[in-house]
Amino acid sequence: MKRTVSNATLANWQRLGSNNKKLLHRANKTDSLRKIFPDKYIINKDNKKQILDIADYIAENKLAPTRFICQLAVHEVTFSANICPANKTRFCQEALALVPNLAQLPDSKLFKVDLQEPDFLGALYQTLQAEGARNKNGLYYTPADVADKLLGQMSFSSDQDFFDPAVGTGIFLIELIKKFAIPVANLHGRDIDPIAVLLATANILLQAPANDDSYPDIKVGDYLKTPVVQKYTNIIGNPPWGAKKVTEAAFSKFKKADSFAYFIEKSLQTLNMNGSLAFVLPVSILNITRHQPIRQLILTKGLLKSITYLPKLFQGVVSDVVLLVLRKGEPANNTVTFINGPQQIELAQEAFKSLPHQNLLPVRSCDRKILQNVWHTAHADLSNSIWGLGIVTGNNHEFVLHEKTQGTEPLITGKEVQPFVLRQPQSYLEFQPAKFQQTAAESIYRSPEKLIYKFINNHLVFAYDNQKRLTLNSANILVPKVSTHSTKTVMAFLNSQLFQYLNQILFASPKVLRGNLEELPIAILSDKERKSLEKLVTRQLAGQDLRKEINKFIFAKYGLTQFQIERVKQVLAANIFE
C-alpha cells in the first residue's frame, strides 16, 4: 500500500529486527515492534495524513513520542477559547507534573487538532504504540460509532453518573458529552496509563460545552487493585482483554481468568442495584470453556439485555467483538436480545443456564430439543484420546521445502486436509526435532492410524492417515481412544452434518479447540453398528461419495426427527444468528 510520507516514517514503521525469523511467527506477536494505524478509529479520513505527518515529524526530529503528545495536548487546551482559565491552569500543572519541562510547539497548521474528530489525540497515541505493547496491555481503543452503538443500547438519564474503569483516552465519556449531553460532573474514569489519563482529560475539556466548567474526574489507578469506595449507576467501556499479565485480584472468586472477566466481576460489585453495565468484549466470552465462570456469574447476578455481534472491529486483533449490556439484579423472566446486523433474536435468559458451559449463543428452543436428544443418547467422548500439535519449525522458509530431497519426507499442512481424505502433499521436511521450535512426540506422528484436522477453521475437517506422515502446525493430530469405536468411525462422527451443527451451535469458534472436541458426545455403537459404519467410511476413502449415507446413519443413531434434521441443515446453510 502506497503512502505519501517520508522515508523516515516508512523506516520507523517497519518491523524492527526483521532478520529474526522467529519474530515473524504468530506466537511472537506480542513482541512485535510493528505499528498499525487505527483506520477504523477515525471519522474524517483526511486526518490520517495529518497523523502520519505528525509521526513523520516525530521520527525525523528524533522526539520522544509520549513527550510530544503531551505537548500537543497542552497546546490544544491552552489555546482553546471554550476552556475556563482555572481549568487550563490545572491541566497544565498536571501535564508538567507528569512530563516536566514541556516546550511549546511551533505555530504550525500541522499541530492543529480537528475537534470534529472525536479522539484525534487517541488516534495519534495508538499510531505511536508498537503492536506488541498494544497486545500485552490490551490497548485497543473503541471507535466512536461503536461507543455510540453501545451507549444507545442502554437506558439512562442525564442526571445519572457514569464510570469507565479502563478509560483510555476517553472515547465513551466524550460521546456521552457530545451525543447524550451528559454533564462533565457526572463522568468518571480510571486507567493505569498516565499518558492516556492526561489525554482523556484534555479530550473532555476540549469537547465539553463552554458553559460547563467542571474539571474531569479522570485519575490514574488500577481498578482491579483499588478498593470500592464509591458505587455507580452506569459502568461502561472497553476493559482490557488478552492482557498477558493480570495481578491476582483480592476481590475475585476466580482462580484464573482473563482480565476482562475480572473487570466484569468487580463492576458487578461496584454497580448500584439496578445499575447498568455495558462493555465491549471479545466474542470468546460467549462460548469458550475457560470463560464459563464469568458467564455463570452474569447469568446469576445480572439481567442480560442485549448481545451485539461486531466482526473484525480492531485492526491487528484476530478476535471478533460483542457489545454486552446488562442490568444488575436478580434475573426473573428476563429476555435477551441477540443482534447481528439487521437480525435480532429474543431468547429467555433462563434457557442459557441449562446449556453446556452456560454458553451465551442464540440457541432457539428447537435447537435445545436437538441438544437434549443428542446428550440423552448413551455416549462416550474424546477425553481419553491422544492429541498432538503439528510441527512449529520456527522458520518455515528454511525447513519447509517444495521439492523432495534426500532425507526429507512428505509434510501435511492444513491445505491438504479435506473431509475424510488428504490431498497429495506439496511440501517436504527433514524431521529434525532438536532444530524446531515445537513438536509433538514422534510416536504421535508415527501412529499406525490417526486423524489429521485443520486447527484454524470454523468447521470440523478431519482426514484419515495410516502412512505415519508428519504435519505442520496448521494441521493437528488426534489418535482417538473411544469405547466401541475405531479411528474410522470417530472420523465419521466428527465430519458429519450433526457434529458440524453441534460445533456451530455450541462453540461458533474460528479455531477447532481440543477442549471443545472433548465435549462432543460420541454415541456408543454396537459391534454390528461399528462394522456397518466402518464399511461406509472405507468405501468413502476409496473414492465413493457416501456422505449422505454416513449422515443418515448418525442422525438415526441420535434419534433425530425429519424436522430436526432439516433444522440442522438450515443452521449449516446460514449461521447461528438466523
N, C-alpha and C positions, 0 to 999 in steps of 0.2 A: 504494500500500500504506500503510495507516494505522499509525502508531507512537505510543504514548503517551509521548512525550518532549517536552521544552520547545521553544519557538520557537528558542532559541539553538542547540540541537543540529540542528534542521531547517535553520537558516540555515547552520550550519557544514558540513552535508553536501551543500549544493547545489553544483553545478559552478560554480566561480568563473569570471567573465569570460564568462558565457553569451551576452553580446551579440556575442561574436566568433564568427561563423558558421563560420569555418574550424576552430575548435577542436572543433566538433561532428563534424567529418569523421573517419572512422576512421583516416585517415593520421596524424592528430594525437593519437592515443590516448595516446602516451607522454608528452604534455604535459598530460594531464588532471589536474585537482585534485580530481576526484570521489573520494569514499571509499566502499568497499564492505565491508559486514560479512561476515566469513567464516563463513556459516551452517554449511557442511559441516565446519568445523574443530572446532566444539564438540560435546560429547556431551549435556550437560544443557542443553536449550533454554531453561530458566529463567535460565541465566547470560547469555543475550543481553540481557535487560532490564537486568541489573546492569552489563554492559559499556557499553551505551548510556547508562545513567545516569552512569557514570564519565566518558564522553565529554562528556556534558551538563555535568557538574561542571567539567571542564577548560575547556570553551568559555565557560561563564558567568563563571568566575573568571579567564579570560584567562591560563591557565597554559601553560607550555612542556610539550608532551606528553612529550618524552623525559625531562625532569627529573622529571615527575610519576611516570612508570612506573618510574624508578629508585627514587624514594621508596617506591613501593608494594612493590617487590622487597625493599628494605631492611627495611621494616615487617614483611613476612611472615617473612623469615629471622630477624630479631631476636626475634620473639615466638613462634617455633616451639619446641615442647617436645622435638623429636626431634633437633635440631642441636646438636652439642657447642659449648661456649663458644669454643674456638680457631677453629673454622670460622666461627662468627658474626663474630668479630673480624676475621678475614682477609677475609671477604666485605665487611664494612662499609668496611674500608680500601680495597678495590678499587673499591667504588662511589664513595667520596669522591674517590679519585684521578681517576675518570672524570668525575664531576659534583660539584664542590666545594660545600660549604655546603648539603648536603641537609637540609631541615627535616623534623621528624617530622609524620606525617599526623595529622589529628584522629581521636579514638577513635570510629569510626563503623562501623555494620554495612555501609555502602556499600563499605568498603575491606577487607572480609573475603574473602579469596580462597578459592574452593571447591577444595580439594585433590583432590576426586574427579574434577574436570575435569583431564584430562592436561596441558593447557597453557593455563591461564587467562591468564597473562601474555602468551603468544604471540598469543592471540586478540585481546587488547586492543591489543597492539602493531600487529598487522595492521590493526585497525579505524582506528587513528590515522594510518595511512600513506595518502597520496594515491595514487590508481590509477596516475598517470603514473610516480611514483617506484618503485612496485612493478614496473611493466613494465620500466623501464630497468634495475633492479637484479636482475630475476629473482626478486623477493621474493614467493613463494607457498609458504607452509609446508604440510607434508603432514599431513592429518588422522590421528589416532591409529589408526583402524581400518585405514587404508591402510598405515601403518607396520607394524602388526601383520601384515597380509597379506604384505607384502614380507619381513619377518623370518621369518615362518612358512614361507616357501619356501626358506629357507636350511638348511644342515646345520652346526651348530656345537655346541660345549660351553661350559660356564660358565667354564672356565679360559682361554678364548681372548680375545684383545684385539679391540677394535672401534674404528674410526676414522671419523668423519663429517667430510669436508673442507669442507663448507658447512653447518655445524651449525645455523645459525639459532638458534631458542630451544630446541633440544634434543629435539624430539619423538622421534626414533629412539632416542636414549640413554635417555630417560625410559621408553619402552616396554620397552627391554632390562632395565631395573631392575624395572619393575612386573610384566611378563608372563613374563620369562625368567630373573629372579633373577640377573642378571649383576652382579658387584661393581663399585662405582664406580671402583676402581683399574684396572679393565680397559677403561674407557671414555675415549675421547679425541676432541677436536673442535677445529676451527678455523673462523673466519669473519672476513670483513673488516669486519663491523659490530660495533663495540664494545658498543653497547647490547644487541644480540642475544646477544653472548657473556655479558654480565652476567646477562641473563635466563635463559639456558641454565644458567649456574652456579647461580642461585637455584633453578631448577626441579629440578635434580638433588639439591641439598641438601634441598629440601622433600620429594622423593619417595623418597629413599634410606631404607633401614631405620635404626632408631635405633642399632643396633649397628655400623653402617658409618660410620666417622669419616674415611674417605679424602676428601681435598679434590678436587673435579672438575678434571681436566686439560682445561680449555676455554680456549683462548687466541685473541687477536686475531692474524690473519695471513692473507695471501693465499696460498692453497695452490698456485696456479699459479706464483707467484714464489719460493716457498720451496724451497731445495734439499732433496732427500730425505736425511734423516739417520736415519730410523727406518722400518722396514718393519712391515707389519701383516698379521694373518691374515684380518681381515674389514674391508672398506671399504663403508660403507653411506650412504644418504642421498638427498637430492633436490638435485643440483647446479644452479646457476643455468642457465637456458636462456632464450633470447630476449633475454639481456642485450645491450645495444647497444654497449657499449664493453668490449672484452677486450684487454688489453695483450698484445702478442706474447710467446708463451711460448718461452723459450730451449730448453726441453727438447723441443719439439714438432717432428715431421716434417711437420706440416700447414702449408701456406702460408696458408690461411684456413679457419676453422672456427667453428661455434657454440661458445659457452662450454661446453656440456655435453660436447662432443666432446673438448675439452682435458682436462676432468676425468676422462673415461674413460681417455684416453691416459695421463695421469700416474698414475692409480690402478693401472693395469696395471704401471707401473714401480714403484709403491710397495708392491704386494702381495707377500707371500711366495709362493713356488711352491706351487701347490695351494690358495692362499688364495681367498676368495670376494669377489666384488663384487656389490652389489645396489643398484640405483639406480631412482628414479622419473624417467622421461624422456618427452619429447614423442613422440607416435606417429610424427612425421615421421622419426625415426631409422630407421624400418623400411624406408622406400621412397623418400624424396626424394633426387634425384640428387646434390645437393651434399653429402649425408651418406655417400656411398659410401666415402670413405677410412676413416671410423671403423668402418663395417660390415666392411670388409676387415680392419682391424686386429683386431676382435673375433673374426672367423672364423679368423684365423691364430694368435692369441695366447691364445685362451680356449676353454673348453668351455661353450657356452651351455646352461644348464639349463632355463630357462623364460622365456617372454614372456607377460605377462598384460595384457589389454586392459581399460582403465577409461575409459569415456567421460565427458567433461564433469566432471572432478574439481575443477578450480579455478574459482571464480567470477571473472568478468571476463577469462577466458582462453578463446579460441576453440578452441585445440588440445586434442585428446583426449590421453590419457596411457597409457603402458605401464609395467609393472614388469619390469625386466630383471635376471635373476640369471645369473651365470656364474662359472666357476672358472678361475683362471689355470693354464694348462698346454697341452701340445700336443694339439690335437684329434685323436682317433682313435676311430672307431666310436662317436661321441657322438650322442645323441638329444636333440632339442629339443622341449619340451612347450609348445604354444600353448594359452592358456587364455582363454576368453571366457565368463564366467558359468559355466553348467554344462557347456559344451562344452570338450572337450580334443582336441587333435590332436598326435600324436607324429611327428616327421619327422627323418630323418638330417641332421646338420649339414653333411655333405659336399655335400649336394644344393644348398645355397644358393650355393656358390662358382660354379656354372655358370649361375645366373640372371642376367638383365640387371642390372648395377649391384649384384650381390650383395644384392638386396632380401630383407629378412627377413620375408616374408609366408608364411603356411601354404599353400604350393603342393604339392599332392599329386602323386604320380607320374603319374597320368593327365593332370593339368594340364601337367606338364613335357613330356609327349609332344605335347600340343597346341601348346605353345610351340615345340617343335622343328619341328613341321610348318610353322608359320607362318614362322619365321625361315629355314627352308631353302627356302622359296618365293622365287624371284627377286623382288626388291622394290626400291623407292626409298623416300624419306622426305620429310618436310616441311622439312628443314633449309635449303633454298634459297627458301622461301616468304617472303611479306611479311606482317608481323604489325602489328597496331595496337590500341592501348588505346582503350576508349570514353572519352568526354569526362568529365573531372573538373571540374565548374563551380566548386567551392569554396563554392557557395551555391545549392543546387537550389531553395530557396524563392523566390529572386529570379529565377533564369534559366529554370527549367523551368515551362512553362505548361500548363494543362489545356484551354485553348481556343486555336484558331488565331487569330493576329492578324497584322496587316501586318508582313511581314519575317520571320516565323517559318516553320519547316518541320517536318515530322514527325520525331519523335525515337524511336528504338528503344531500349527498355530490356530488361532480362533477362526481364521478364514476357511480352513479346511473342514471345520466341524459342521456337519449337516445332521438333520434328524436321522438317526439310525446309522448312517454311514459317514465315512471320512473321504473327502476328496483326496486326489493324489497330492502328496506333499510337494511344496515348491521351495522349501528351504532345507538346509543341511547343517549339521552341527557335530563337532567332535566333543564327546562328553568328557569334560574336564572339571568336575565339580569344585575342585580347590580354587579354580580361577574365577568361578562365577560368584555373583553377589548372593544368590539364594537358590537352593534346590531342595526338592523332597528327597527322601531316602531312595536310593537307586532301585530297591526292591519294589517300590510302588510303580515306577515306570516300567519295570520288567515283569509286572504281574501277567500271568498267562491269559487272564481275561480282565478287562477294565472298561469303564466308561469314561469318555472324554467329553467335557462340556464347556460351552462358552461362558466365561465369567462376566464380561461386560455385555449384558443383553437383558432386555425386558421380557424375553421369552425363555422357556426351558428348551435347550437344544443339546441332546445327548447322543453321542455316537459310540459304536462298539469297536473295541480294538483287541485283537488277540495276537498282535505281532510285536508286543513289547516295545512300542515306539515312545520316543521322548516327546515332551510337549513344552512349548514356550508359555510364558506367564499369561497369555491371553486365553489359554486352554487349560483348565484344571482337570483333576482326576478323581474319580470315585470308584472304589472297589466295593461293591455292595455286599453287605452281610445282613440279609433279611430272611427271617424264618419263612419257610415254604417257598422261597423264591430263588431263581437263578439270576445271573447277571443280565441275561436277555429279557427276562420278564420284568425286572425292575426298570430296565430301559423303556419297555413298552409303556409302563405306567407313567414314567416321567415325561415321555414325549406325547402322551395322549392329550386330547382336547380337554378332558376333565381336569387334568393336572395343570394345563396352561391356564384354565379358568381359575383354579384354586390359587395359583401363583399371582394372578392379576387381582383377584378379589381380596386376598389376604395380605399381599405384600406390595404389589404395584411398584416394584423396585427396579432401577436401571441395572442392578447387579444381581447375579444369581448367588445368593449367600448360603453358606453351609448351614447356618442356624435356621434359616427358613426351610431349606430342604429337609432338615431333620424333623420338622414339624408335620410334614405331609403324611397322611395316614395311608399306608400301602396295604391294601386288602389281603387278608390271609387266603391262600389258594389251596385247594385240594390237589392231590397228586395228579389227578386227571386234568384239572384246570391248568396246572402248571405246564404239563406236556402239550396241551392244546395251544396255549398261548406261545410257548416256545416254537412250535411248528410255524405259527403265523410269522413270528419275528424272523426265523431262519429263512423263510421264503421272502420276506421283505428285504433282508440283507442280500439275498441272491438276485435281487433286481425286480421282483414283482411289487406292485403297489397295493399293499394290503392294509393301508392306514385306516380305511373305512371299517374293515372287519375288526382290527385291533381296538378302535374306538368303541365299536358296538359291544365288544366283549367287556371292556372296562365300564362303560355305562351300565350294562346289565349287572355287573358284579356289585355295584353300589345301589342297585335298585332304583335308578332314576326313571321317572316317567317321561313320556314323549315331550310333554310341556317343559319339563325341567331340562331335557336335552336341548330343546330349541332355545331356552334361556341361556344355557352355556354357550351355544354358538352365537347368540346375539351379543353377549358380552365380548366374546373374542373378536367379533367383526367390528365392534365400536370401541368403547373404552368404559372404564369403571364409572364415569360420571353420567353415562347415558342409560 
